[in-house]
């Protein structure tokens, strides 16, 4: 009896390099094959982190139930959306950098103790154009192709690969430099760019909008070549309430911001857009330069007037993500962030440099900004290198020290392996060690709807992790305040996935 083609190809993987074989597995549906022979058997030595990111995906993955180990809480009802850059199966060329791939959205649908999984590439204008060509042809964050397709608007290169949020009646995949891209929340089919108003068509809408306690949503957009900063305030109904365009010629690469009851806070590292580097052969990353002697600039913007109220400076450093922020009655602001020494981490994320090693190691810091001083003070919150800080929505803008979560690095390997919670008032750390050879993604807090109206401090921490050696991807659910007890439930995906970036949870009624 002739063996199926997929199995023939797998058994012949000794004739392929490991990167090619991984692409084959990703396109075919990894676990259906690997469950019989095991990825550790397919390869003589463990996979590298770069090979994990190099898994190539089909256009979509049909929704299918996942096998669960443990018990999903019955009140955990809703959909967990995740997005990240991914490579497409069958394309002959490739991107250079982790941030370059097209957005691939995954959903995890929770209900009655079950979990199902589906995924689909976001069909942006970029995605559709390159699908017709069957190759990558448009410039991205860090890759420029010869004879690249000309660009008319920012949405021509919108990768929609960084974050996904649900607000009002919209589910939106987000990227730094272009429009929010609306998706059907059930099928993940693309519905096109969100047009907040005519004067902001194709304008940058950043990937980290911040919800406010009144149900509204804040965001910014950065236009470095014009020295402009766009502010958005979106109502709970999903309609634009206000917008403003500020002069910000000093603005560098800004990924995230923070919100208090009175202010928007933008922290601007000295990694600045350099117009002299801007030409058709340069990527967006190439157009920025690190200024090691310049401080970090912090803008405090008044929420009522949408004007810059204060400016502060701290010592040089680079960051992607901010945590919670608190503003007291006297105007003092406390801000949590994960800070790197410099911007070299962006160079470490080129795919040919993704190896298990110490690399760049961010530390969780608290920044104190007093209204009487233009110089802020910084202290380390936690000595373990950490990223992806997260806190409960209930604490947005509140002046008590919140409980926060992040994922911690193994300082010897540079891999994310710890899920950790931190009581900001006491500094006590609760953590779970996934073990060597694992790579964690962002873990987020999901509140328990049965506790609605109470303290808001009951819920779960959920997130994905990857076994590099086995080539598997799993979803874990923790009691958010008892991480050291380990996951209360784990679901193994039916296909290995490349690591993603950010996501959010949309709760539904049980």
C-alpha beads as a LAMMPS data file, in Angstrom:
LAMMPS data file: protein, C-alpha beads

510 atoms
509 bonds

1 atom types
1 bond types

-500.0 500.0 xlo xhi
-500.0 500.0 ylo yhi
-500.0 500.0 zlo zhi

Masses

1 110.0

Atoms # bond

1 1 1 0.000 0.000 0.000
2 1 1 1.401 3.340 -1.025
3 1 1 2.076 5.709 1.842
4 1 1 0.350 9.117 1.924
5 1 1 2.383 11.893 0.350
6 1 1 2.700 13.847 3.614
7 1 1 4.161 10.820 5.392
8 1 1 6.528 10.128 2.486
9 1 1 7.786 13.693 2.694
10 1 1 8.316 13.481 6.433
11 1 1 10.240 10.259 6.187
12 1 1 12.471 11.849 3.571
13 1 1 13.277 14.863 5.771
14 1 1 16.855 13.665 6.178
15 1 1 17.351 14.980 2.649
16 1 1 16.100 18.412 3.734
17 1 1 17.617 20.877 6.109
18 1 1 15.706 21.368 9.304
19 1 1 14.349 24.755 8.262
20 1 1 12.825 23.257 5.094
21 1 1 11.360 20.348 7.024
22 1 1 9.737 22.663 9.526
23 1 1 8.108 24.568 6.704
24 1 1 6.749 21.279 5.384
25 1 1 5.382 20.387 8.790
26 1 1 3.790 23.761 9.302
27 1 1 2.026 23.635 5.975
28 1 1 0.814 20.078 6.463
29 1 1 -0.485 20.257 10.032
30 1 1 2.359 19.378 12.373
31 1 1 0.825 17.425 15.144
32 1 1 -1.202 15.101 12.944
33 1 1 2.124 13.898 11.579
34 1 1 4.366 14.392 14.546
35 1 1 2.009 12.546 16.863
36 1 1 3.057 9.350 15.075
37 1 1 6.795 9.842 14.757
38 1 1 7.515 12.789 17.112
39 1 1 9.505 15.834 16.113
40 1 1 12.390 14.728 18.287
41 1 1 12.578 11.641 16.078
42 1 1 12.299 13.673 12.919
43 1 1 15.358 15.684 13.903
44 1 1 18.498 14.335 15.532
45 1 1 18.891 17.358 17.824
46 1 1 16.510 19.918 19.327
47 1 1 15.029 22.640 17.171
48 1 1 16.391 26.136 17.458
49 1 1 14.334 29.174 18.332
50 1 1 14.854 30.481 14.800
51 1 1 13.368 27.291 13.346
52 1 1 10.346 27.620 15.612
53 1 1 9.694 31.086 14.187
54 1 1 10.254 29.723 10.681
55 1 1 7.175 27.453 10.679
56 1 1 5.189 28.278 7.545
57 1 1 1.410 28.385 7.807
58 1 1 -1.448 27.715 5.406
59 1 1 -3.919 30.509 4.660
60 1 1 -6.250 29.296 7.388
61 1 1 -6.744 26.603 10.015
62 1 1 -10.292 25.331 10.408
63 1 1 -11.812 25.446 13.873
64 1 1 -11.364 22.207 15.770
65 1 1 -11.630 21.126 19.412
66 1 1 -8.505 20.770 21.530
67 1 1 -7.701 18.018 23.969
68 1 1 -7.694 19.380 27.511
69 1 1 -5.576 18.228 30.408
70 1 1 -7.064 19.346 33.720
71 1 1 -10.359 21.260 33.923
72 1 1 -11.350 24.540 32.299
73 1 1 -13.312 26.694 34.809
74 1 1 -16.997 26.611 33.809
75 1 1 -17.308 30.405 34.156
76 1 1 -14.449 30.993 31.681
77 1 1 -16.612 31.793 28.663
78 1 1 -15.526 33.778 25.640
79 1 1 -12.855 34.030 22.980
80 1 1 -9.132 34.554 23.363
81 1 1 -7.716 36.248 20.271
82 1 1 -4.013 36.167 19.463
83 1 1 -2.027 37.593 16.571
84 1 1 1.574 37.529 15.490
85 1 1 3.800 37.722 12.432
86 1 1 3.877 34.507 10.443
87 1 1 5.394 33.208 7.221
88 1 1 3.243 31.805 4.440
89 1 1 3.617 28.319 3.071
90 1 1 4.744 28.137 -0.543
91 1 1 6.363 31.559 -0.895
92 1 1 9.867 31.325 -2.377
93 1 1 11.332 34.358 -0.583
94 1 1 11.294 35.333 3.085
95 1 1 11.525 38.227 5.486
96 1 1 14.593 39.021 7.585
97 1 1 13.084 40.098 10.897
98 1 1 10.707 38.710 13.510
99 1 1 8.379 41.730 13.118
100 1 1 8.024 41.446 9.339
101 1 1 5.606 38.569 8.783
102 1 1 1.932 38.965 7.902
103 1 1 -0.519 38.889 10.781
104 1 1 -1.918 35.453 11.551
105 1 1 -4.859 35.591 13.968
106 1 1 -5.781 32.694 16.209
107 1 1 -8.931 32.298 18.250
108 1 1 -9.453 30.055 21.237
109 1 1 -13.145 29.667 21.918
110 1 1 -13.976 28.771 25.533
111 1 1 -17.371 27.415 26.558
112 1 1 -18.802 24.829 28.945
113 1 1 -15.357 23.557 29.869
114 1 1 -14.176 23.117 26.257
115 1 1 -11.700 24.957 24.020
116 1 1 -11.596 25.067 20.219
117 1 1 -8.942 26.632 18.007
118 1 1 -8.879 28.276 14.573
119 1 1 -6.582 30.627 12.684
120 1 1 -6.417 32.785 9.579
121 1 1 -4.088 35.278 7.936
122 1 1 -5.412 38.836 8.004
123 1 1 -6.359 39.636 4.414
124 1 1 -4.954 43.153 4.301
125 1 1 -4.280 44.948 1.028
126 1 1 -0.671 43.820 1.403
127 1 1 -1.693 40.209 1.914
128 1 1 -3.992 40.227 -1.121
129 1 1 -1.424 41.886 -3.372
130 1 1 1.324 39.412 -2.509
131 1 1 -1.047 36.451 -2.717
132 1 1 -1.643 37.305 -6.379
133 1 1 2.122 37.471 -6.956
134 1 1 2.846 34.369 -4.823
135 1 1 5.860 36.067 -3.288
136 1 1 6.710 38.839 -0.833
137 1 1 7.126 42.116 -2.700
138 1 1 6.436 44.961 -0.256
139 1 1 8.789 46.625 2.195
140 1 1 8.201 45.844 5.846
141 1 1 9.620 46.879 9.203
142 1 1 13.124 45.559 8.495
143 1 1 13.103 44.015 4.999
144 1 1 13.370 45.749 1.622
145 1 1 13.103 43.705 -1.578
146 1 1 14.661 44.541 -4.923
147 1 1 12.072 45.814 -7.396
148 1 1 9.619 46.254 -4.530
149 1 1 6.010 47.111 -5.310
150 1 1 5.484 50.895 -5.028
151 1 1 3.664 52.175 -1.938
152 1 1 0.878 54.784 -2.138
153 1 1 -0.499 54.740 1.431
154 1 1 0.603 53.233 4.776
155 1 1 -2.129 50.607 4.408
156 1 1 -0.329 49.232 1.331
157 1 1 2.218 47.701 3.746
158 1 1 -0.097 47.105 6.702
159 1 1 0.937 43.744 8.186
160 1 1 -1.756 43.764 10.948
161 1 1 0.528 41.513 12.976
162 1 1 1.045 43.047 16.418
163 1 1 -2.126 43.092 18.526
164 1 1 -5.829 42.316 18.346
165 1 1 -8.509 44.000 20.439
166 1 1 -12.280 43.977 20.771
167 1 1 -13.989 47.320 21.363
168 1 1 -17.589 48.290 20.728
169 1 1 -18.774 46.027 17.940
170 1 1 -15.353 45.804 16.308
171 1 1 -12.649 43.136 16.456
172 1 1 -9.460 44.735 15.133
173 1 1 -6.002 43.483 14.180
174 1 1 -3.406 46.201 14.719
175 1 1 -0.001 47.279 13.436
176 1 1 2.102 50.310 14.323
177 1 1 2.015 52.305 11.147
178 1 1 -1.400 52.059 9.508
179 1 1 -5.146 51.556 10.019
180 1 1 -6.810 49.178 12.411
181 1 1 -8.033 46.212 10.350
182 1 1 -11.520 44.941 11.206
183 1 1 -12.234 41.203 11.384
184 1 1 -15.336 39.088 11.676
185 1 1 -15.160 37.884 15.309
186 1 1 -16.523 34.449 14.452
187 1 1 -14.786 33.540 11.206
188 1 1 -11.747 35.890 11.378
189 1 1 -12.511 36.985 7.804
190 1 1 -11.196 40.451 6.996
191 1 1 -13.645 43.340 6.723
192 1 1 -11.193 46.075 5.732
193 1 1 -9.554 49.081 7.381
194 1 1 -11.388 51.109 10.016
195 1 1 -11.966 54.685 8.851
196 1 1 -12.439 56.749 12.043
197 1 1 -12.991 59.926 10.015
198 1 1 -12.089 61.174 6.550
199 1 1 -9.089 63.290 7.624
200 1 1 -7.530 60.233 9.349
201 1 1 -7.931 57.758 6.483
202 1 1 -4.852 55.461 6.355
203 1 1 -3.367 57.277 9.382
204 1 1 -1.283 55.267 11.887
205 1 1 -3.301 53.737 14.701
206 1 1 -0.847 52.175 17.121
207 1 1 -0.957 48.583 18.322
208 1 1 -1.528 49.206 22.048
209 1 1 -4.795 51.068 22.624
210 1 1 -5.585 51.561 26.301
211 1 1 -9.087 51.048 27.761
212 1 1 -10.319 53.544 30.308
213 1 1 -12.525 52.824 33.288
214 1 1 -15.467 54.623 31.632
215 1 1 -15.458 52.083 28.795
216 1 1 -13.779 54.379 26.284
217 1 1 -10.535 53.661 24.458
218 1 1 -7.399 55.787 23.993
219 1 1 -4.719 55.442 21.334
220 1 1 -2.038 57.314 19.452
221 1 1 -0.427 57.208 16.039
222 1 1 3.108 58.283 15.226
223 1 1 4.065 59.948 11.919
224 1 1 7.860 60.320 12.338
225 1 1 8.613 61.693 8.868
226 1 1 6.203 64.568 9.552
227 1 1 7.059 65.042 13.238
228 1 1 3.413 64.533 14.220
229 1 1 1.595 62.601 16.947
230 1 1 -2.066 61.678 16.453
231 1 1 -4.305 61.137 19.505
232 1 1 -7.548 59.132 19.407
233 1 1 -10.348 58.965 21.980
234 1 1 -12.973 56.366 21.061
235 1 1 -16.234 56.013 22.940
236 1 1 -17.596 52.828 24.467
237 1 1 -19.827 52.582 21.378
238 1 1 -16.782 52.292 19.120
239 1 1 -17.190 55.739 17.524
240 1 1 -14.467 58.374 17.510
241 1 1 -15.202 61.012 20.155
242 1 1 -12.147 63.252 19.757
243 1 1 -8.827 63.393 17.979
244 1 1 -5.863 65.732 17.906
245 1 1 -2.626 66.116 15.974
246 1 1 0.344 67.354 18.011
247 1 1 3.758 68.559 16.929
248 1 1 6.295 66.024 18.159
249 1 1 9.483 66.430 16.131
250 1 1 11.556 64.650 18.793
251 1 1 9.418 61.525 18.793
252 1 1 11.317 58.252 18.364
253 1 1 10.088 54.688 17.991
254 1 1 7.137 54.444 20.382
255 1 1 5.314 51.131 20.777
256 1 1 3.153 51.609 23.862
257 1 1 1.797 54.292 26.208
258 1 1 -0.007 54.537 29.554
259 1 1 -3.220 56.073 30.851
260 1 1 -4.143 57.542 34.247
261 1 1 -7.381 59.210 35.316
262 1 1 -6.045 62.580 34.136
263 1 1 -3.244 61.918 31.666
264 1 1 -1.842 60.060 28.686
265 1 1 1.842 59.232 29.098
266 1 1 4.199 58.614 26.180
267 1 1 7.737 57.433 26.904
268 1 1 10.042 58.183 23.967
269 1 1 13.416 56.407 23.815
270 1 1 16.398 58.044 22.064
271 1 1 15.934 55.785 19.037
272 1 1 14.961 58.505 16.611
273 1 1 13.836 58.706 13.019
274 1 1 16.636 60.099 10.872
275 1 1 15.383 61.645 7.581
276 1 1 18.896 61.447 6.122
277 1 1 18.608 57.657 6.206
278 1 1 15.291 57.581 4.396
279 1 1 15.588 56.237 0.864
280 1 1 14.142 53.425 -1.234
281 1 1 16.875 51.005 -0.134
282 1 1 16.275 51.517 3.595
283 1 1 13.784 49.707 5.786
284 1 1 11.849 51.529 8.490
285 1 1 14.278 50.104 11.035
286 1 1 17.231 51.363 8.997
287 1 1 15.765 54.873 9.164
288 1 1 16.244 55.072 12.938
289 1 1 19.417 55.795 14.884
290 1 1 20.295 55.216 18.538
291 1 1 21.502 58.317 20.387
292 1 1 23.296 56.934 23.409
293 1 1 23.943 60.357 24.945
294 1 1 20.323 61.534 24.764
295 1 1 17.780 60.970 27.539
296 1 1 14.418 59.278 27.368
297 1 1 11.730 61.927 26.833
298 1 1 8.399 61.540 28.638
299 1 1 5.319 63.480 27.534
300 1 1 2.403 63.913 29.951
301 1 1 -0.696 64.826 27.924
302 1 1 -3.853 66.213 29.510
303 1 1 -6.838 63.983 28.699
304 1 1 -9.322 66.869 28.763
305 1 1 -7.436 69.269 26.451
306 1 1 -5.319 66.742 24.496
307 1 1 -2.333 69.062 24.942
308 1 1 1.137 68.339 26.333
309 1 1 1.021 69.416 29.986
310 1 1 4.467 68.364 31.204
311 1 1 7.760 66.987 29.930
312 1 1 10.229 64.842 31.845
313 1 1 13.520 63.106 31.166
314 1 1 15.175 59.946 32.481
315 1 1 18.492 58.266 31.663
316 1 1 18.837 56.607 28.221
317 1 1 17.144 53.255 27.671
318 1 1 14.836 51.460 25.274
319 1 1 11.498 49.763 25.825
320 1 1 8.607 48.131 24.053
321 1 1 6.010 47.876 26.803
322 1 1 4.647 49.852 29.715
323 1 1 2.724 48.466 32.664
324 1 1 0.277 50.260 34.959
325 1 1 0.417 53.989 35.706
326 1 1 -0.925 55.904 38.733
327 1 1 -1.414 59.660 39.132
328 1 1 -1.876 61.153 42.593
329 1 1 -3.751 64.295 43.627
330 1 1 -0.556 66.383 43.682
331 1 1 0.266 65.382 40.094
332 1 1 2.930 62.801 40.951
333 1 1 2.922 59.889 38.496
334 1 1 4.204 56.351 39.025
335 1 1 4.772 54.320 35.880
336 1 1 5.858 50.698 35.443
337 1 1 7.830 49.606 32.384
338 1 1 10.158 46.911 31.059
339 1 1 13.356 48.610 29.952
340 1 1 16.368 47.474 27.908
341 1 1 19.770 49.111 28.127
342 1 1 19.556 50.216 24.479
343 1 1 17.876 49.439 21.139
344 1 1 20.202 46.559 20.230
345 1 1 17.338 44.161 21.015
346 1 1 15.880 45.096 17.611
347 1 1 19.007 43.775 15.912
348 1 1 18.796 40.590 17.987
349 1 1 15.385 39.884 16.446
350 1 1 16.633 39.303 12.916
351 1 1 15.695 35.719 12.108
352 1 1 19.258 34.653 11.364
353 1 1 20.270 35.822 14.838
354 1 1 17.519 34.162 16.865
355 1 1 19.538 31.746 18.940
356 1 1 19.218 30.666 22.530
357 1 1 21.629 32.944 24.340
358 1 1 21.696 35.713 26.946
359 1 1 20.918 38.534 24.479
360 1 1 19.123 41.681 25.587
361 1 1 17.519 41.414 29.010
362 1 1 14.864 43.962 30.047
363 1 1 14.223 44.751 33.697
364 1 1 10.939 45.830 35.256
365 1 1 11.326 49.417 36.396
366 1 1 9.208 51.973 38.227
367 1 1 9.481 55.567 37.028
368 1 1 8.546 58.394 39.401
369 1 1 7.563 61.714 37.812
370 1 1 7.028 64.689 40.151
371 1 1 5.347 67.868 38.868
372 1 1 8.064 69.950 40.542
373 1 1 10.917 68.360 38.552
374 1 1 11.604 67.712 34.881
375 1 1 13.897 64.816 35.823
376 1 1 12.270 61.507 36.724
377 1 1 13.721 58.838 39.007
378 1 1 13.908 55.138 38.154
379 1 1 14.174 52.067 40.371
380 1 1 14.145 48.348 39.567
381 1 1 11.004 46.469 40.662
382 1 1 12.175 42.943 39.985
383 1 1 15.671 41.627 39.296
384 1 1 14.644 38.876 36.868
385 1 1 14.654 40.030 33.230
386 1 1 10.983 40.342 32.264
387 1 1 8.723 41.437 29.438
388 1 1 5.039 41.821 28.487
389 1 1 3.807 43.534 31.692
390 1 1 0.085 43.212 32.301
391 1 1 -2.346 44.383 34.973
392 1 1 -6.087 44.256 35.610
393 1 1 -8.336 46.781 33.932
394 1 1 -9.856 47.472 37.341
395 1 1 -6.595 49.164 38.312
396 1 1 -6.321 51.466 35.297
397 1 1 -5.564 54.892 36.667
398 1 1 -6.056 53.909 40.303
399 1 1 -3.538 55.135 42.845
400 1 1 -3.150 51.914 44.791
401 1 1 -0.273 49.675 43.812
402 1 1 -1.828 47.038 41.528
403 1 1 -1.045 43.415 41.101
404 1 1 0.782 42.796 37.858
405 1 1 1.947 39.930 35.671
406 1 1 4.768 39.449 33.213
407 1 1 6.860 36.680 31.686
408 1 1 10.421 36.158 32.847
409 1 1 13.546 35.222 30.923
410 1 1 16.060 32.569 31.756
411 1 1 19.177 34.791 31.986
412 1 1 21.398 31.944 30.772
413 1 1 19.466 31.167 27.589
414 1 1 17.487 34.335 26.920
415 1 1 14.288 32.293 26.527
416 1 1 11.019 33.254 28.194
417 1 1 10.234 30.419 30.630
418 1 1 8.571 31.947 33.748
419 1 1 4.986 33.095 34.209
420 1 1 5.100 35.500 37.125
421 1 1 2.803 37.668 39.219
422 1 1 4.053 40.564 41.331
423 1 1 2.332 42.247 44.265
424 1 1 3.482 45.799 43.590
425 1 1 2.792 46.860 47.175
426 1 1 5.036 44.247 48.794
427 1 1 7.298 43.174 45.942
428 1 1 6.365 39.522 46.518
429 1 1 6.710 37.382 43.383
430 1 1 4.589 34.343 42.576
431 1 1 5.860 32.343 39.622
432 1 1 5.623 29.163 37.604
433 1 1 8.631 27.737 35.790
434 1 1 7.682 26.090 32.490
435 1 1 11.131 24.510 32.377
436 1 1 14.147 24.605 30.117
437 1 1 13.564 24.425 26.375
438 1 1 10.262 26.283 26.463
439 1 1 9.388 29.653 24.974
440 1 1 6.508 31.645 26.463
441 1 1 4.285 34.182 24.812
442 1 1 2.469 37.012 26.557
443 1 1 0.139 35.875 29.365
444 1 1 -2.953 37.994 30.067
445 1 1 -5.389 38.355 32.954
446 1 1 -9.047 37.400 32.440
447 1 1 -11.430 38.423 35.202
448 1 1 -14.005 36.015 36.553
449 1 1 -17.454 37.344 35.527
450 1 1 -18.941 35.736 38.621
451 1 1 -16.969 38.276 40.636
452 1 1 -18.155 41.282 38.643
453 1 1 -18.793 44.319 40.792
454 1 1 -16.499 43.125 43.544
455 1 1 -12.761 43.683 43.860
456 1 1 -11.924 42.545 40.338
457 1 1 -9.134 40.466 41.754
458 1 1 -10.519 37.059 40.884
459 1 1 -9.695 35.494 37.591
460 1 1 -7.256 33.569 35.461
461 1 1 -3.983 34.064 33.676
462 1 1 -3.918 32.521 30.203
463 1 1 -1.163 32.250 27.620
464 1 1 0.642 30.101 25.067
465 1 1 3.980 28.350 25.347
466 1 1 6.083 26.321 22.927
467 1 1 8.301 23.323 23.466
468 1 1 11.301 23.995 21.249
469 1 1 12.604 20.438 21.361
470 1 1 9.219 18.774 20.735
471 1 1 7.850 21.415 18.358
472 1 1 4.482 21.681 20.132
473 1 1 2.294 24.622 21.167
474 1 1 0.033 24.612 24.215
475 1 1 -2.421 26.937 25.940
476 1 1 -2.359 27.132 29.748
477 1 1 -4.922 28.462 32.228
478 1 1 -3.815 29.446 35.744
479 1 1 -5.493 30.771 38.837
480 1 1 -4.050 34.276 38.380
481 1 1 -3.033 34.596 42.017
482 1 1 -1.689 31.092 42.524
483 1 1 0.742 30.663 39.642
484 1 1 3.140 28.548 41.656
485 1 1 0.454 25.842 41.848
486 1 1 0.833 25.334 38.104
487 1 1 -1.834 25.417 35.376
488 1 1 -5.319 24.280 36.296
489 1 1 -5.832 23.322 32.650
490 1 1 -3.718 22.903 29.523
491 1 1 -4.833 22.443 25.915
492 1 1 -2.452 21.154 23.250
493 1 1 -2.877 22.616 19.801
494 1 1 -3.339 20.253 16.888
495 1 1 -0.578 22.042 14.991
496 1 1 2.645 23.681 16.064
497 1 1 2.508 27.450 15.666
498 1 1 5.171 30.135 15.386
499 1 1 5.246 32.364 18.492
500 1 1 2.855 35.311 18.386
501 1 1 2.789 38.711 20.054
502 1 1 -0.299 40.178 21.714
503 1 1 -3.937 39.360 22.238
504 1 1 -7.084 39.998 24.232
505 1 1 -10.043 38.141 25.695
506 1 1 -13.670 38.889 24.834
507 1 1 -15.970 37.535 27.558
508 1 1 -19.392 36.130 26.677
509 1 1 -22.244 35.006 28.892
510 1 1 -22.242 31.350 29.910

Bonds

1 1 1 2
2 1 2 3
3 1 3 4
4 1 4 5
5 1 5 6
6 1 6 7
7 1 7 8
8 1 8 9
9 1 9 10
10 1 10 11
11 1 11 12
12 1 12 13
13 1 13 14
14 1 14 15
15 1 15 16
16 1 16 17
17 1 17 18
18 1 18 19
19 1 19 20
20 1 20 21
21 1 21 22
22 1 22 23
23 1 23 24
24 1 24 25
25 1 25 26
26 1 26 27
27 1 27 28
28 1 28 29
29 1 29 30
30 1 30 31
31 1 31 32
32 1 32 33
33 1 33 34
34 1 34 35
35 1 35 36
36 1 36 37
37 1 37 38
38 1 38 39
39 1 39 40
40 1 40 41
41 1 41 42
42 1 42 43
43 1 43 44
44 1 44 45
45 1 45 46
46 1 46 47
47 1 47 48
48 1 48 49
49 1 49 50
50 1 50 51
51 1 51 52
52 1 52 53
53 1 53 54
54 1 54 55
55 1 55 56
56 1 56 57
57 1 57 58
58 1 58 59
59 1 59 60
60 1 60 61
61 1 61 62
62 1 62 63
63 1 63 64
64 1 64 65
65 1 65 66
66 1 66 67
67 1 67 68
68 1 68 69
69 1 69 70
70 1 70 71
71 1 71 72
72 1 72 73
73 1 73 74
74 1 74 75
75 1 75 76
76 1 76 77
77 1 77 78
78 1 78 79
79 1 79 80
80 1 80 81
81 1 81 82
82 1 82 83
83 1 83 84
84 1 84 85
85 1 85 86
86 1 86 87
87 1 87 88
88 1 88 89
89 1 89 90
90 1 90 91
91 1 91 92
92 1 92 93
93 1 93 94
94 1 94 95
95 1 95 96
96 1 96 97
97 1 97 98
98 1 98 99
99 1 99 100
100 1 100 101
101 1 101 102
102 1 102 103
103 1 103 104
104 1 104 105
105 1 105 106
106 1 106 107
107 1 107 108
108 1 108 109
109 1 109 110
110 1 110 111
111 1 111 112
112 1 112 113
113 1 113 114
114 1 114 115
115 1 115 116
116 1 116 117
117 1 117 118
118 1 118 119
119 1 119 120
120 1 120 121
121 1 121 122
122 1 122 123
123 1 123 124
124 1 124 125
125 1 125 126
126 1 126 127
127 1 127 128
128 1 128 129
129 1 129 130
130 1 130 131
131 1 131 132
132 1 132 133
133 1 133 134
134 1 134 135
135 1 135 136
136 1 136 137
137 1 137 138
138 1 138 139
139 1 139 140
140 1 140 141
141 1 141 142
142 1 142 143
143 1 143 144
144 1 144 145
145 1 145 146
146 1 146 147
147 1 147 148
148 1 148 149
149 1 149 150
150 1 150 151
151 1 151 152
152 1 152 153
153 1 153 154
154 1 154 155
155 1 155 156
156 1 156 157
157 1 157 158
158 1 158 159
159 1 159 160
160 1 160 161
161 1 161 162
162 1 162 163
163 1 163 164
164 1 164 165
165 1 165 166
166 1 166 167
167 1 167 168
168 1 168 169
169 1 169 170
170 1 170 171
171 1 171 172
172 1 172 173
173 1 173 174
174 1 174 175
175 1 175 176
176 1 176 177
177 1 177 178
178 1 178 179
179 1 179 180
180 1 180 181
181 1 181 182
182 1 182 183
183 1 183 184
184 1 184 185
185 1 185 186
186 1 186 187
187 1 187 188
188 1 188 189
189 1 189 190
190 1 190 191
191 1 191 192
192 1 192 193
193 1 193 194
194 1 194 195
195 1 195 196
196 1 196 197
197 1 197 198
198 1 198 199
199 1 199 200
200 1 200 201
201 1 201 202
202 1 202 203
203 1 203 204
204 1 204 205
205 1 205 206
206 1 206 207
207 1 207 208
208 1 208 209
209 1 209 210
210 1 210 211
211 1 211 212
212 1 212 213
213 1 213 214
214 1 214 215
215 1 215 216
216 1 216 217
217 1 217 218
218 1 218 219
219 1 219 220
220 1 220 221
221 1 221 222
222 1 222 223
223 1 223 224
224 1 224 225
225 1 225 226
226 1 226 227
227 1 227 228
228 1 228 229
229 1 229 230
230 1 230 231
231 1 231 232
232 1 232 233
233 1 233 234
234 1 234 235
235 1 235 236
236 1 236 237
237 1 237 238
238 1 238 239
239 1 239 240
240 1 240 241
241 1 241 242
242 1 242 243
243 1 243 244
244 1 244 245
245 1 245 246
246 1 246 247
247 1 247 248
248 1 248 249
249 1 249 250
250 1 250 251
251 1 251 252
252 1 252 253
253 1 253 254
254 1 254 255
255 1 255 256
256 1 256 257
257 1 257 258
258 1 258 259
259 1 259 260
260 1 260 261
261 1 261 262
262 1 262 263
263 1 263 264
264 1 264 265
265 1 265 266
266 1 266 267
267 1 267 268
268 1 268 269
269 1 269 270
270 1 270 271
271 1 271 272
272 1 272 273
273 1 273 274
274 1 274 275
275 1 275 276
276 1 276 277
277 1 277 278
278 1 278 279
279 1 279 280
280 1 280 281
281 1 281 282
282 1 282 283
283 1 283 284
284 1 284 285
285 1 285 286
286 1 286 287
287 1 287 288
288 1 288 289
289 1 289 290
290 1 290 291
291 1 291 292
292 1 292 293
293 1 293 294
294 1 294 295
295 1 295 296
296 1 296 297
297 1 297 298
298 1 298 299
299 1 299 300
300 1 300 301
301 1 301 302
302 1 302 303
303 1 303 304
304 1 304 305
305 1 305 306
306 1 306 307
307 1 307 308
308 1 308 309
309 1 309 310
310 1 310 311
311 1 311 312
312 1 312 313
313 1 313 314
314 1 314 315
315 1 315 316
316 1 316 317
317 1 317 318
318 1 318 319
319 1 319 320
320 1 320 321
321 1 321 322
322 1 322 323
323 1 323 324
324 1 324 325
325 1 325 326
326 1 326 327
327 1 327 328
328 1 328 329
329 1 329 330
330 1 330 331
331 1 331 332
332 1 332 333
333 1 333 334
334 1 334 335
335 1 335 336
336 1 336 337
337 1 337 338
338 1 338 339
339 1 339 340
340 1 340 341
341 1 341 342
342 1 342 343
343 1 343 344
344 1 344 345
345 1 345 346
346 1 346 347
347 1 347 348
348 1 348 349
349 1 349 350
350 1 350 351
351 1 351 352
352 1 352 353
353 1 353 354
354 1 354 355
355 1 355 356
356 1 356 357
357 1 357 358
358 1 358 359
359 1 359 360
360 1 360 361
361 1 361 362
362 1 362 363
363 1 363 364
364 1 364 365
365 1 365 366
366 1 366 367
367 1 367 368
368 1 368 369
369 1 369 370
370 1 370 371
371 1 371 372
372 1 372 373
373 1 373 374
374 1 374 375
375 1 375 376
376 1 376 377
377 1 377 378
378 1 378 379
379 1 379 380
380 1 380 381
381 1 381 382
382 1 382 383
383 1 383 384
384 1 384 385
385 1 385 386
386 1 386 387
387 1 387 388
388 1 388 389
389 1 389 390
390 1 390 391
391 1 391 392
392 1 392 393
393 1 393 394
394 1 394 395
395 1 395 396
396 1 396 397
397 1 397 398
398 1 398 399
399 1 399 400
400 1 400 401
401 1 401 402
402 1 402 403
403 1 403 404
404 1 404 405
405 1 405 406
406 1 406 407
407 1 407 408
408 1 408 409
409 1 409 410
410 1 410 411
411 1 411 412
412 1 412 413
413 1 413 414
414 1 414 415
415 1 415 416
416 1 416 417
417 1 417 418
418 1 418 419
419 1 419 420
420 1 420 421
421 1 421 422
422 1 422 423
423 1 423 424
424 1 424 425
425 1 425 426
426 1 426 427
427 1 427 428
428 1 428 429
429 1 429 430
430 1 430 431
431 1 431 432
432 1 432 433
433 1 433 434
434 1 434 435
435 1 435 436
436 1 436 437
437 1 437 438
438 1 438 439
439 1 439 440
440 1 440 441
441 1 441 442
442 1 442 443
443 1 443 444
444 1 444 445
445 1 445 446
446 1 446 447
447 1 447 448
448 1 448 449
449 1 449 450
450 1 450 451
451 1 451 452
452 1 452 453
453 1 453 454
454 1 454 455
455 1 455 456
456 1 456 457
457 1 457 458
458 1 458 459
459 1 459 460
460 1 460 461
461 1 461 462
462 1 462 463
463 1 463 464
464 1 464 465
465 1 465 466
466 1 466 467
467 1 467 468
468 1 468 469
469 1 469 470
470 1 470 471
471 1 471 472
472 1 472 473
473 1 473 474
474 1 474 475
475 1 475 476
476 1 476 477
477 1 477 478
478 1 478 479
479 1 479 480
480 1 480 481
481 1 481 482
482 1 482 483
483 1 483 484
484 1 484 485
485 1 485 486
486 1 486 487
487 1 487 488
488 1 488 489
489 1 489 490
490 1 490 491
491 1 491 492
492 1 492 493
493 1 493 494
494 1 494 495
495 1 495 496
496 1 496 497
497 1 497 498
498 1 498 499
499 1 499 500
500 1 500 501
501 1 501 502
502 1 502 503
503 1 503 504
504 1 504 505
505 1 505 506
506 1 506 507
507 1 507 508
508 1 508 509
509 1 509 510
